[in-house]
Amino acid sequence: MSVHGKARKVTTHTLQEMKRAGEKITMLTAYDFSLAKLVDNAGVDVILVGDSASNVMAGQVTTVPMTLDHMIYHAQCVKRAVDRALIVVDMPFGTYQGNSAIALESAIRIMKEAEGHAVKLEGGAEIVESIQRILTAGIPVMGHLGLTPQSIYKFGTYSVRAKEDEEAEKLIQDAKILEEAGCFGIVLEKIPRDLAKRVSESVTIPTIGIGAGPDCDGQVLVLHDLLGITMDFSPRFLRRYLNLADDIHGAIINYCDDVRSGEFPSEDESYTS
């Protein structure tokens, strides 16, 4: 699956094929045109327009404040940049819990207004009715189990989930329920690696891990964390591939110094009549 030239478009079927072939799936978040273009050109398989935009783009403490209009805006920006990757859009808090009709209406808005390729919902058995309702419209759905950030006020903590046997067994059952309902994949967030391995082996759909160990079918990270733009968040599972916060800080200081000293703009950077 070449990422050079005319690359083959990634679809939900592509991800199923990758799992069967034992090929690892790459997934990253993006929220704007410029970074989404870089992510897509680098060959990432799935771009998640995550409600984590609430944290890294809007400075909110949780993902709860994100609205459907916010998510559609970010998804529109990403869609204009992407040629190859599958675009999955988070459905924000309040758009699918407890009312499957609202869930369907919300998912349709994402698909029509943002031209996303799929939606992602947090939860298991308790949201299966909404998942099934969305699927009746032909909209692909990705599930999300383990630490579900939209439920932070219920959990009261961002610590590892499903360490106890009862919660672990429920997670495995929820994964099977999501598969039976028709989800094409499941994000597993911040759960013990042995549990993630059990889940990945118990379902035929791809699992994407974040803080769930190496045995998932793929991995996802928040782009701003990977690039070292956000530096106040350092969970165990995060690997920073760059330290852009320092580089950007230094570049801006140099710019300010050059402007104040009169070195910018130079003669070569100025137009003549």
N, C-alpha and C positions, 0 to 999 in steps of 0.2 A: 504494500500500500504506500506508494511513493508520495512524498510531500513536496516533490519538485515538479515543475511544469504543471500540467493539468491533472491535479490530484483527484482521486476518487472521493466523492462526497460521502461523509460518514453519516450513516443512518442507524436507527435502532437495530436493524437487521445486521449491520456491520458489527455492532457490539456483541450480538449473540454469536456471530461467527468467530470473533476474537476470543471469546470465552471458550468455545469448543476447541479452538486451535491452541489454547494456552498462551495467547498473546496478551500482554498486559495493556490495559486501557489507561490513557493519560487524560486528566481532566483538571482544568484550572478555572477560576472565576475571572470575569471581566465585566466592566460596568460602563465603558466608554468606547468610542470609535478607535482612538489612537492605540490604546493598549490591546484592544480586541484584535486589531489588524496584526500586531506583532505576535500575539498568541497564536492566531490562526496560521500565519506564515511559518511559524516554527514547527507546525505539524501536530499540535495538540488535538486529540480526538474529540473531546467534548468541552464546550465552554459553558460554564454555569453562570447565568446572570443571577447571582445570589442575593438574598435579602441581607447578606453581610454588607451590602452597600450601606446599610443603615449605620454600621460601625465605621468602615474605612472611608466612605465618601461623605457621610452626613454628620459623623461625630457623635452618634447616639450610643448609649451604653448597651442597649439590647437591640434585637432585630424587630421587636414588637411594633415600633412606630411606623414601619414601612407600609405604605398604602399600595393599592393596586395601580393607581396612576403613576406612582414612583417607579414601580417595577416595569411597567409598560414603557416609560420613558427610557430607562436604562437599557431595556431589551431592544428598543428601536435603534439606539446608538450602536449597540453591538452588532445587530443584524446587518447594518450598512457596511460593516467592515469584513464580514466573514464569508469566505467562499467554500471552505472545506468542512469545518467542524460542525458537529451536532450542537445546536443551541438549546439548552435546557433552562427554563425560567422558573425561579421559585415563586410559588403562590404565597403571598404574605399572610400574616396572622389575621384571622377574621374573615377570610374569603372562601373557606371551605369547611371549617369545623362546624358541625351541627346542622348544616343545611345544604343538602346535595344540589338543590336547585340553584342556590347562590354560587356554589362551587362550579357548576357547569357554566353559568353565565360569566363568571370570572375567568375561567379557562378559555372560553370562546373569545373574550376580549383580548387576552394575551395573544392568542393565535391570529386573530384578525388585525389588531392594531399594531402589534409588534412583530408579527410574522415569525414568532418563535417556533421551534420544531417540537417541543415537548414541555411539560410542566412537571414540577417536583413538589410533593406534599410531605409533611412530617407526620408520622404516626403509623399505627398498625390497624388492628381490628376496629378501633373506634372511628376510623375515617373511611372504612372500606366502601360504604355506601356512596360517598362523594367520589371516590376513585372510579367505581363502576359507572356512575352517572356521567362522569367526564369521558370515560372510554366509549360510551354509547355514541358520542359525537365524533369518534375517530381520532381523538386527541391522545397521543402517547403520554403515559404517566410514569415518572420515576418515584420510587418510595424513599423514605429516609427514617432510619431507626437508630436507637442508641441515645446519645445525647441529642435532643431536639431543641435547639436554641429558642424557638418560639414558646417553649414551655418552661422557660427559665424561672418564672415566678411560681410554678408548681414544684419544680425540683429544688429551687433555692440555691443551686450551686452548679458550676460547670465541671464538676469532678467526673471521673470515669463512671460510666453506667454499666449495669448488668453484671456486677461482680458477685452478687448473690445468686444462688441456684434458681430461685423462683423467678427473678427478673430475667435471668439468662434463658430459661425455658420459654418464658413468654415472648422474648425477642425472637427466638427460633420459630415459634409458632406464628408470630406476626409476619416474619419473612415469608413463610409458606403461604399465609393468607394473601399477602401482597402479590406473590407470584400467581396464585390461583385467580386472583381478581383481574390480572392482566397487566400488571406493571412490567416494564421492559428491563428494569434494573433497580438496585437499591443502594443508597448511600448508607454506610455504617460508620457512625461517628463516635469516637472515644469510648470504645469497648475493649475488653481484654482480647489479645491476639488469638488465643485458643478458641474463644467464642466466635470471633470473626471467621476463623478457619472452618468451624463447624457449620456456620450459616452458609458460607460460600460453597461448601460441599453438599449442602442439603437442598439447594435450589439450583435450577438450571439457568436462571437469569443472572447477568453480571452483578457483582457486588463492587462498590467503589469505596475504598476506605479513607478515612481521615482520623488518624490516631487509633487505627484498628489493626496495625501490624501488616506484615508483608504478604499474607496469604489471601488477601482479597484479589479480585480480578483486575482491579485498577486502583489508582490513587487520585485524590483531589487535594489541592491546597488553595488558600486564598492568595491571589497573585501579589497583593501588596505586602503580604507577610513573606512570601518566597523571595521577593526582590529587596526586602529590607527597607521598604518605605515606612511601614509601621513598625516601631521598635519597642512599644510598650506592651507587647503581647508575645510571650515566649513559652508556649506549652512544650512539653517533651517531644511531641510528634513533629514539630516544625523544624525543617531544615531551610536556613536562609542561604540562597545561592549568590546573593549580592548584598551589599550594604549601601543601598542608594541614598538612604537618609543622610549619611555623611557626605557623599559625593554631591548631592543636590545642595546641601547646606553650604559646602565649600564653593560651589559654582556661583551661588547667589551672592555670597560675600565678595567674591572676586568681581562680579558684575557691579556691585555697589561701589567698590573701591575704584574701579575704572571710570564709572560715571562721575564720581565725586572729584577725582583727580583730573578729569578732562581727557583721559586716554581713550575713552569710548564716547562717541564714535570717532574713528581715525579718519584720515584723509581718504583712504581707500574705501571706507564704509560710508562715505558721503557722496551725494550726487552733485554734478556740476552742470551749469546751464549750457 
